[in-house]
Amino acid sequence: MWGSGLAGNKPAVVGSSGPTVDATSGKMVPASDAEWAAVRAAAGVAAGSVRSIWQMQEISGNLADSVGGKTLTAFSTPLYSQTISGWSRKAIRLDGTGDAFYSLDSGIGNTATTSHLVFALVALAGSQASDLPTINVGLGAANADRRQLFVDNPTNALSVRGDGGQASATGTVDMTTTVHPVWFMINRAGAVLAAVSDNEVVQQTLTLPSSGTNAYLSFEGTNNSYILYAALFDGAAAELSVNDLIAMNVAMGWTIPWAKDATSNKFLPATAAQFTTLGLVAPDEIWMGNLASGNMVGLISGGTLTAANSPLYQQVVTGWSTTGVRGNASTGNQRFEGTGPDPSTADVVSLLYVGNITADATVRPLFACGTSPSDLGLAIYDDTGARRIRGRSAGGVSDSVGTYTTGGHAVLFGHDTTNTREIFVTDVEARAKAYAAATSGTAYGLGAIGGGTFSTTTIMYLARFTGASARALSTSALAKPFLQRLGWTIPW
């Protein structure tokens, strides 16, 4: 999960003395294996020792490895002790004249046998004149083992590439003008070649290097780059997921600028690509609840949930910046209704963020898929003072038993027809729900669909998953890491 101890864009606290933090930027720059171990722990990433750390604060000569003794030899005429706006630490500059720092040490850089993971703080001096490498790992016969992190021309975006039949992948985010935390991963166990920054993820299936034993690692300068710091993990310590790398960036104080609630720090992905970037299955439609009036329009394909009978808008939720919609407790048939897949034949799972759960003794509809909330949907009611979320399907009922506070909660609810199973989990609990075939219908939306009074519980976010994506979420074991990656703490 995105580890505990993370607060906004401040680094996770490391020990009693705190982490090594750049005094101006406020970003963590781990100075030892112990500090990297703390970063991994704070991010919820498996333990693994760092192989090398290059601080890159030298004023001349080669770059010392403060952990593993793997010196990087200077080539050509790199520049040293370069001032970087917004940072106290200095940088080396590889200024486009073939400059490089490299190692031919047999202990690192052998991609034919070993996974590698490089972290670097990188800034570009300006737009690139051509496609040029930043990090090279591996050689092998005819360079077939080489895997590379490039800066693309003309996009100035990260690109992962290689020889020996390796397919490439290129991002879309311009990397110029500011410092970025960049991971370059060659994961042999997972067959993943990836670059991860604070702005995006670029990945490709790794064609396994195998041609030889030549070891090589270099930071190269024909892309006119500044590098402030670098570290290397290898072996099992390098065999991580893309999500692990994102989590460690957060742990070191970086803000991930994908849709995220500013107060709760929960993710609110606004596109299918943002789900994919987080390493999650993508929905076929997303609706945000923070509109000021009118209908809810889907962000992916424009599916409309039409407002009826004046539901309430921009309702504030405790502990959240994002607002939502709800009923007013008195007007009948308030709703946002559209059409969706027929759950009697399709696999459909929906993710809702709800807040300020309020209830009375009457069961109030919240969400429906098919014909009405009583067929396949969610409702809210008061059980002698306890707020309950009720999941329904074909008349079968499962009521929550956990305690729901006035703040926000996540609910993942749906129907896997293919595997005859149902999912009803929240950030508080996982409910057992027996499968029951749904009645045929294509209604989909929030509130009093099919009659009743829309619950006064606020809905901030709704995403719908169908087909294989729905099936990938239809057990509690599958749902738990999904919710964790969106920032939720799951106690079950």
DRENDRENKE-561973 format. One record per residue (C-alpha): residue in one letter; x, y, z. Coordinates in pm, 1 decimal. Example, Ala and Ser with C-alpha at 12.3 -4.5 7.8 and 13.67 -1.06 7.14 Angstrom:
> A,1230.0,-450.0,780.0
> S,1367.0,-106.0,714.0
//
This chain:
> M,0.0,0.0,0.0
> W,100.6,362.8,-9.9
> G,276.9,349.7,320.6
> S,179.1,495.9,653.4
> G,365.1,800.5,775.4
> L,327.9,986.3,445.6
> A,189.0,1336.5,470.3
> G,118.2,1523.8,149.4
> N,444.4,1594.5,-27.2
> K,662.3,1571.8,283.0
> P,904.3,1281.2,316.0
> A,817.2,992.2,542.5
> V,982.3,1021.2,884.3
> V,1288.6,796.1,905.3
> G,1405.2,710.8,1254.6
> S,1441.4,954.4,1540.8
> S,1680.1,1181.0,1354.3
> G,1476.7,1198.2,1036.3
> P,1585.5,1140.9,676.3
> T,1846.9,1322.0,474.0
> V,1640.4,1595.3,310.7
> D,1749.0,1863.8,67.5
> A,1716.3,2186.5,266.1
> T,1558.2,2388.7,-15.0
> S,1342.6,2142.8,-209.9
> G,1231.5,1945.0,95.6
> K,1276.3,1620.4,-97.4
> M,1445.3,1319.7,57.8
> V,1785.9,1217.9,-77.3
> P,1869.0,885.5,96.1
> A,2229.1,884.9,212.0
> S,2263.0,525.7,332.0
> D,2126.1,176.2,304.7
> A,1938.1,236.6,630.6
> E,1761.1,539.2,484.9
> W,1670.1,349.6,169.2
> A,1539.8,66.5,387.3
> A,1318.5,317.3,566.5
> V,1189.0,455.2,235.1
> R,1097.9,105.9,118.5
> A,926.7,30.3,449.0
> A,730.2,357.0,447.4
> A,614.7,283.4,93.0
> G,511.7,-72.5,176.4
> V,782.7,-215.5,-49.6
> A,969.5,-537.6,24.1
> A,1307.1,-494.0,191.1
> G,1617.2,-488.3,-26.8
> S,1963.7,-337.9,11.8
> V,2092.5,-59.3,-206.6
> R,2403.0,-160.3,-404.8
> S,2547.4,184.4,-478.6
> I,2483.3,551.9,-400.2
> W,2648.6,828.9,-600.6
> Q,2594.1,1165.2,-432.0
> M,2736.0,1354.2,-735.3
> Q,2852.2,1647.1,-523.9
> E,3217.3,1625.2,-640.5
> I,3387.6,1933.9,-778.3
> S,3606.3,1734.6,-1021.7
> G,3714.2,1386.8,-1122.4
> N,3531.8,1055.9,-1083.6
> L,3211.1,999.5,-884.1
> A,3251.9,807.2,-559.6
> D,3009.9,535.4,-449.3
> S,2940.9,600.2,-79.4
> V,2796.5,250.7,-18.9
> G,2935.0,-12.3,-254.7
> G,3268.8,122.2,-373.5
> K,3169.5,121.7,-743.7
> T,3336.9,438.9,-871.3
> L,3197.8,598.1,-1188.7
> T,3480.0,710.3,-1415.2
> A,3451.6,1049.9,-1581.8
> F,3468.4,1063.1,-1961.8
> S,3525.0,1375.0,-2173.9
> T,3450.3,1709.9,-2002.7
> P,3146.7,1698.2,-1776.0
> L,3068.5,1999.9,-1560.7
> Y,3058.9,1982.4,-1181.8
> S,2893.6,2163.3,-891.0
> Q,2614.7,2310.0,-1102.4
> T,2351.3,2520.0,-925.7
> I,1992.2,2396.6,-963.0
> S,1701.7,2630.5,-896.3
> G,1496.0,2520.5,-597.7
> W,1763.6,2286.9,-461.1
> S,2049.5,2321.0,-213.8
> R,2251.2,2028.3,-348.9
> K,2454.1,2069.8,-665.1
> A,2449.8,1867.3,-986.5
> I,2684.9,1732.4,-1246.8
> R,2605.9,1849.8,-1599.4
> L,2649.2,1627.6,-1902.7
> D,2637.7,1905.3,-2155.5
> G,2600.5,1746.2,-2494.2
> T,2962.6,1683.9,-2585.3
> G,2968.7,1308.3,-2527.8
> D,3020.9,1346.7,-2153.2
> A,2961.8,1043.1,-1935.4
> F,3030.3,870.7,-1605.9
> Y,3062.0,495.8,-1642.0
> S,3159.5,168.1,-1475.6
> L,3290.9,-152.0,-1628.6
> D,3307.0,-319.0,-1288.1
> S,3195.5,-680.1,-1319.8
> G,2992.1,-643.8,-1001.0
> I,2725.7,-423.3,-1161.5
> G,2563.9,-380.2,-1500.2
> N,2532.2,-742.0,-1614.7
> T,2177.2,-750.2,-1751.8
> A,2226.5,-1102.7,-1892.3
> T,2202.7,-1244.9,-1539.8
> T,2077.5,-975.5,-1303.9
> S,1786.1,-732.8,-1265.7
> H,1879.1,-366.2,-1221.0
> L,1696.2,-64.7,-1079.8
> V,1847.8,283.2,-1106.3
> F,1710.2,590.1,-928.3
> A,1826.9,937.5,-1032.2
> L,1732.3,1299.9,-972.7
> V,1736.0,1439.4,-1325.8
> A,1675.7,1775.6,-1491.5
> L,1709.6,1867.0,-1857.5
> A,1880.0,2183.6,-1971.6
> G,1640.8,2231.3,-2262.9
> S,1469.2,2068.0,-2559.4
> Q,1644.9,1775.0,-2720.5
> A,1788.2,1798.4,-3070.4
> S,1764.1,1421.7,-3121.2
> D,1682.0,1099.0,-2936.9
> L,1960.9,1064.2,-2683.3
> P,2037.4,825.3,-2393.5
> T,2055.0,919.0,-2026.7
> I,2117.6,581.7,-1857.5
> N,2275.8,271.4,-2013.3
> V,2292.7,-66.5,-1842.2
> G,2453.9,-374.3,-1996.5
> L,2659.1,-450.3,-2306.5
> G,2690.0,-811.8,-2419.1
> A,2788.8,-925.3,-2766.1
> A,2713.5,-652.2,-3020.8
> N,2550.3,-454.6,-2737.3
> A,2258.4,-701.6,-2736.5
> D,2229.6,-686.2,-2357.7
> R,2207.9,-306.9,-2345.5
> R,1892.2,-150.4,-2202.8
> Q,1858.3,226.3,-2206.8
> L,1662.2,519.6,-2073.8
> F,1636.6,783.7,-2345.3
> V,1499.5,1135.2,-2367.5
> D,1284.1,1146.9,-2678.1
> N,1291.7,1405.1,-2953.8
> P,1075.6,1608.0,-3005.3
> T,861.5,1534.0,-2697.5
> N,1141.1,1559.3,-2436.1
> A,967.1,1262.9,-2268.9
> L,1117.7,950.3,-2117.3
> S,1163.6,649.4,-2343.5
> V,1275.8,293.0,-2262.2
> R,1468.7,108.0,-2530.8
> G,1732.2,-153.9,-2593.6
> D,1914.9,-374.7,-2839.3
> G,1875.3,-746.1,-2910.3
> G,1517.0,-716.5,-3033.6
> Q,1394.2,-508.3,-2739.1
> A,1074.5,-313.5,-2818.4
> S,1064.4,50.5,-2709.3
> A,801.0,264.5,-2534.5
> T,787.6,644.2,-2510.0
> G,596.7,870.7,-2272.9
> T,420.8,1200.3,-2338.2
> V,523.3,1435.2,-2053.9
> D,789.6,1699.6,-2124.1
> M,1075.7,1654.3,-1873.8
> T,1242.1,1994.9,-1920.6
> T,1282.0,2286.6,-1677.8
> T,1258.6,2110.2,-1341.2
> V,1403.9,1822.9,-1138.7
> H,1227.7,1486.3,-1155.8
> P,1272.1,1162.5,-958.5
> V,1332.6,898.1,-1226.1
> W,1342.4,520.4,-1184.0
> F,1478.4,297.4,-1460.1
> M,1395.0,-69.4,-1401.9
> I,1519.4,-379.7,-1581.8
> N,1316.5,-648.9,-1404.5
> R,1412.5,-992.4,-1534.4
> A,1177.2,-1179.1,-1299.3
> G,873.0,-980.1,-1409.2
> A,991.9,-924.4,-1768.6
> V,935.4,-547.7,-1729.7
> L,1140.4,-261.8,-1872.4
> A,1010.3,62.7,-1721.5
> A,1075.4,428.0,-1646.1
> V,878.0,592.6,-1365.0
> S,888.1,961.3,-1275.0
> D,665.4,1191.1,-1072.7
> N,469.7,1258.6,-1393.5
> E,417.3,928.9,-1572.0
> V,498.7,563.7,-1619.2
> V,655.2,429.0,-1939.8
> Q,690.8,52.0,-1966.5
> Q,743.9,-229.7,-2212.1
> T,778.9,-606.6,-2192.8
> L,1143.2,-686.5,-2130.8
> T,1317.7,-899.5,-2389.8
> L,1553.1,-1087.9,-2160.5
> P,1918.5,-1004.8,-2225.6
> S,2124.8,-1320.7,-2252.3
> S,2404.5,-1276.3,-2503.2
> G,2702.9,-1233.0,-2280.3
> T,2853.5,-1129.2,-1949.8
> N,2986.5,-783.3,-2026.6
> A,2894.3,-550.2,-1738.4
> Y,2840.9,-181.5,-1802.4
> L,2655.1,105.6,-1636.3
> S,2671.5,468.4,-1741.4
> F,2508.1,806.5,-1712.1
> E,2557.9,972.2,-2047.5
> G,2547.3,1332.5,-2147.3
> T,2460.0,1380.7,-2508.3
> N,2112.9,1478.2,-2387.9
> N,2240.8,1787.0,-2199.5
> S,2117.7,1672.9,-1860.7
> Y,2178.0,1761.4,-1498.1
> I,2196.7,1475.8,-1248.3
> L,2189.4,1556.3,-875.8
> Y,2202.6,1204.5,-728.6
> A,2179.9,839.1,-825.1
> A,2140.5,500.8,-657.7
> L,2143.9,140.6,-780.5
> F,1959.6,-170.3,-664.6
> D,2015.3,-509.2,-825.7
> G,1901.9,-868.0,-799.7
> A,1582.3,-933.2,-604.1
> A,1596.9,-579.6,-458.4
> A,1541.4,-446.7,-812.6
> E,1249.2,-673.6,-897.8
> L,964.7,-443.5,-798.5
> S,635.1,-330.6,-948.1
> V,565.8,4.4,-1109.6
> N,336.9,80.0,-815.2
> D,624.9,18.6,-574.5
> L,830.5,281.1,-755.2
> I,545.4,532.5,-744.8
> A,502.5,463.9,-373.1
> M,871.3,527.7,-303.7
> N,856.8,858.8,-490.0
> V,568.4,959.1,-262.0
> A,763.9,841.5,43.9
> M,1051.2,1070.7,-55.3
> G,826.0,1374.7,-69.7
> W,720.5,1392.6,-433.6
> T,368.9,1486.1,-534.9
> I,212.6,1264.5,-801.5
> P,2.2,1506.3,-1007.4
> W,-258.0,1256.2,-1118.8
> A,-609.8,1332.1,-995.2
> K,-595.2,1323.8,-616.4
> D,-804.7,1480.0,-342.5
> A,-596.1,1756.5,-186.5
> T,-714.2,1695.6,170.5
> S,-774.9,1320.9,202.5
> N,-487.5,1223.2,-34.2
> K,-708.9,959.2,-195.7
> F,-671.3,913.1,-569.0
> L,-953.5,1019.9,-797.6
> P,-832.4,898.8,-1139.0
> A,-1002.1,1097.1,-1411.8
> T,-901.8,882.7,-1710.3
> A,-853.3,516.8,-1793.3
> A,-483.7,594.4,-1845.6
> Q,-451.3,724.1,-1490.1
> F,-581.5,391.2,-1359.5
> T,-335.2,212.1,-1587.5
> T,-50.3,434.5,-1472.8
> L,-128.8,335.3,-1114.9
> G,-101.4,-26.2,-1225.2
> L,-476.3,-87.1,-1194.9
> V,-740.1,-224.0,-1430.0
> A,-921.0,54.9,-1611.6
> P,-1293.6,137.3,-1601.7
> D,-1507.7,195.0,-1907.3
> E,-1660.4,509.3,-1753.4
> I,-1594.3,760.5,-1472.8
> W,-1823.9,1022.7,-1320.8
> M,-1710.9,1295.4,-1080.2
> G,-1959.1,1414.1,-821.0
> N,-1819.3,1765.7,-780.5
> L,-2035.2,1930.0,-1046.9
> A,-2227.6,2248.6,-964.1
> S,-2551.3,2160.5,-1144.0
> G,-2706.6,1954.4,-1422.7
> N,-2629.6,1604.1,-1543.6
> M,-2326.8,1390.1,-1460.0
> V,-2130.0,1335.9,-1781.1
> G,-1881.7,1050.0,-1809.4
> L,-1516.5,1143.8,-1849.2
> I,-1422.7,851.8,-2074.0
> S,-1699.6,804.9,-2329.1
> G,-1946.3,1078.0,-2230.3
> G,-2211.9,851.5,-2081.6
> T,-2473.8,1074.4,-1920.0
> L,-2647.1,1022.8,-1587.4
> T,-2945.9,1255.5,-1616.5
> A,-3047.2,1453.2,-1307.8
> A,-3412.7,1433.7,-1200.5
> N,-3612.5,1618.3,-932.7
> S,-3340.3,1855.5,-818.0
> P,-3080.8,1656.3,-624.5
> L,-2832.7,1856.8,-419.2
> Y,-2489.1,1953.7,-553.9
> Q,-2146.0,2049.7,-417.3
> Q,-2205.4,1891.0,-80.7
> V,-1906.1,1913.9,152.6
> V,-1760.3,1594.7,301.7
> T,-1560.2,1600.4,624.7
> G,-1188.8,1558.2,556.5
> W,-1217.2,1601.8,179.2
> S,-1169.4,1884.6,-69.7
> T,-1382.3,1706.5,-330.2
> T,-1755.3,1769.0,-304.9
> G,-2043.1,1547.4,-415.9
> V,-2413.6,1502.0,-485.6
> R,-2694.9,1363.4,-268.6
> G,-3066.4,1361.4,-204.3
> N,-3248.1,1605.1,24.7
> A,-3439.3,1344.3,232.3
> S,-3781.7,1477.5,135.2
> T,-3825.3,1488.6,-243.1
> G,-3919.2,1158.2,-403.8
> N,-3739.6,1003.3,-701.1
> Q,-3433.3,1228.3,-696.4
> R,-3166.8,1056.3,-901.3
> F,-2895.1,1060.1,-1167.1
> E,-2996.4,793.2,-1415.7
> G,-2852.3,661.3,-1738.6
> T,-2807.5,329.6,-1912.8
> G,-2543.9,65.2,-1856.1
> P,-2462.6,-300.7,-1911.5
> D,-2730.2,-559.0,-1832.3
> P,-2602.6,-742.0,-1518.8
> S,-2806.6,-1051.3,-1603.6
> T,-2557.3,-1122.7,-1882.5
> A,-2260.3,-885.8,-1822.5
> D,-1990.8,-860.0,-1556.3
> V,-2022.2,-520.4,-1386.0
> V,-1839.3,-381.2,-1081.0
> S,-1869.6,-20.1,-960.8
> L,-1643.7,188.0,-736.7
> L,-1804.8,462.1,-529.7
> Y,-1651.6,716.2,-294.8
> V,-1922.1,816.2,-45.7
> G,-1907.7,1055.1,246.2
> N,-2097.1,1184.7,547.7
> I,-2304.8,868.6,559.5
> T,-2639.1,970.3,708.4
> A,-2939.8,747.8,763.5
> D,-3282.6,704.1,915.2
> A,-3484.3,392.3,980.1
> T,-3603.6,379.5,618.5
> V,-3379.3,208.5,364.2
> R,-3274.8,486.7,124.3
> P,-3145.2,405.3,-226.2
> L,-2793.0,512.4,-316.2
> F,-2688.6,328.1,-634.5
> A,-2844.5,91.9,-889.6
> C,-2735.5,-128.1,-1178.9
> G,-2997.3,-318.9,-1379.1
> T,-3351.0,-228.9,-1279.0
> S,-3335.4,-70.3,-932.2
> P,-3132.6,-72.4,-608.7
> S,-3352.1,-356.3,-482.7
> D,-3236.9,-578.2,-771.9
> L,-2865.5,-492.0,-784.3
> G,-2754.2,-191.3,-589.6
> L,-2668.0,-14.2,-266.4
> A,-2879.6,156.3,-4.0
> I,-2826.5,328.1,332.7
> Y,-3027.2,287.9,652.7
> D,-3007.0,337.7,1029.9
> D,-2987.4,29.9,1248.1
> T,-3067.0,154.7,1600.7
> G,-2810.9,429.5,1572.2
> A,-2556.2,253.0,1351.3
> R,-2508.0,358.2,989.6
> R,-2542.3,60.3,756.0
> I,-2464.6,13.2,388.4
> R,-2687.8,-250.4,232.3
> G,-2586.6,-446.3,-73.6
> R,-2866.0,-609.3,-270.6
> S,-2895.4,-846.3,-562.6
> A,-3209.2,-1020.1,-685.9
> G,-3367.4,-970.2,-346.4
> G,-3069.9,-1107.9,-152.0
> V,-2935.9,-871.2,114.3
> S,-2600.3,-820.2,283.3
> D,-2572.4,-543.8,543.0
> S,-2251.4,-385.1,663.7
> V,-2157.3,-434.1,1028.0
> G,-1858.6,-200.7,1057.1
> T,-1841.9,152.6,1191.7
> Y,-1865.1,428.4,930.7
> T,-1746.3,775.3,1025.4
> T,-1868.5,1104.7,881.8
> G,-1571.0,1127.0,644.1
> G,-1520.7,950.3,311.8
> H,-1541.5,577.7,239.2
> A,-1478.7,357.3,-62.6
> V,-1730.8,96.5,-175.0
> L,-1661.5,-164.9,-443.4
> F,-1979.1,-344.9,-541.4
> G,-2081.1,-562.9,-833.0
> H,-2177.6,-878.5,-1010.7
> D,-1946.9,-1127.0,-1186.2
> T,-2185.6,-1331.4,-1399.4
> T,-1907.0,-1526.5,-1566.9
> N,-1774.3,-1667.3,-1239.0
> T,-2107.9,-1653.9,-1048.7
> R,-1975.0,-1440.0,-767.5
> E,-2050.0,-1102.8,-615.6
> I,-1828.1,-838.8,-460.1
> F,-1926.5,-607.0,-174.4
> V,-1628.0,-454.3,5.3
> T,-1552.8,-116.7,161.7
> D,-1251.3,45.2,321.9
> V,-1396.2,-78.8,652.1
> E,-1494.8,-439.4,581.4
> A,-1541.0,-718.1,326.8
> R,-1894.5,-855.0,321.7
> A,-1990.1,-1207.5,220.9
> K,-2253.9,-1193.6,-51.9
> A,-2406.1,-1504.3,-206.1
> Y,-2443.4,-1494.6,-583.4
> A,-2793.5,-1449.9,-721.3
> A,-2869.9,-1404.3,-1090.9
> A,-2966.3,-1044.7,-1164.3
> T,-3289.6,-941.8,-1331.5
> S,-3245.9,-815.6,-1686.2
> G,-3227.0,-436.7,-1710.8
> T,-3002.4,-154.5,-1827.3
> A,-3071.4,124.7,-1578.4
> Y,-2756.2,260.8,-1413.5
> G,-2690.9,549.2,-1178.5
> L,-2731.5,709.9,-838.0
> G,-3032.0,763.5,-614.0
> A,-3396.4,669.2,-642.4
> I,-3390.3,469.6,-964.9
> G,-3717.7,280.9,-976.4
> G,-3868.8,485.7,-691.0
> G,-3801.9,592.0,-332.9
> T,-3610.6,877.0,-171.8
> F,-3244.7,935.0,-259.7
> S,-3017.5,889.5,41.9
> T,-2866.3,1200.0,199.4
> T,-2525.4,1028.3,188.0
> T,-2294.2,1219.7,-47.9
> I,-2142.0,1051.3,-355.1
> M,-1814.0,1207.6,-468.0
> Y,-1697.9,960.4,-731.2
> L,-1829.8,673.4,-942.9
> A,-1634.5,446.4,-1178.3
> R,-1777.4,148.3,-1368.0
> F,-1577.9,-160.9,-1467.2
> T,-1705.0,-422.4,-1709.7
> G,-1588.0,-748.2,-1863.8
> A,-1237.3,-859.0,-1774.3
> S,-1181.7,-547.0,-1561.4
> A,-1487.1,-631.4,-1352.1
> R,-1378.3,-992.0,-1312.1
> A,-1036.8,-869.9,-1194.9
> L,-1209.3,-700.4,-899.9
> S,-1474.5,-955.1,-807.1
> T,-1318.5,-1109.5,-495.5
> S,-1204.7,-946.0,-173.3
> A,-849.8,-1070.1,-238.1
> L,-847.8,-886.2,-571.3
> A,-1028.5,-579.6,-437.5
> K,-799.7,-515.6,-140.5
> P,-478.5,-417.2,-327.4
> F,-690.0,-221.6,-575.3
> L,-829.6,0.2,-297.6
> Q,-489.6,25.3,-130.9
> R,-332.1,158.8,-450.1
> L,-597.3,429.5,-456.3
> G,-478.0,542.1,-113.7
> W,-720.3,363.8,116.9
> T,-611.2,191.3,436.4
> I,-773.5,-152.4,444.1
> P,-798.4,-318.9,788.1
> W,-932.9,-654.3,673.1
//
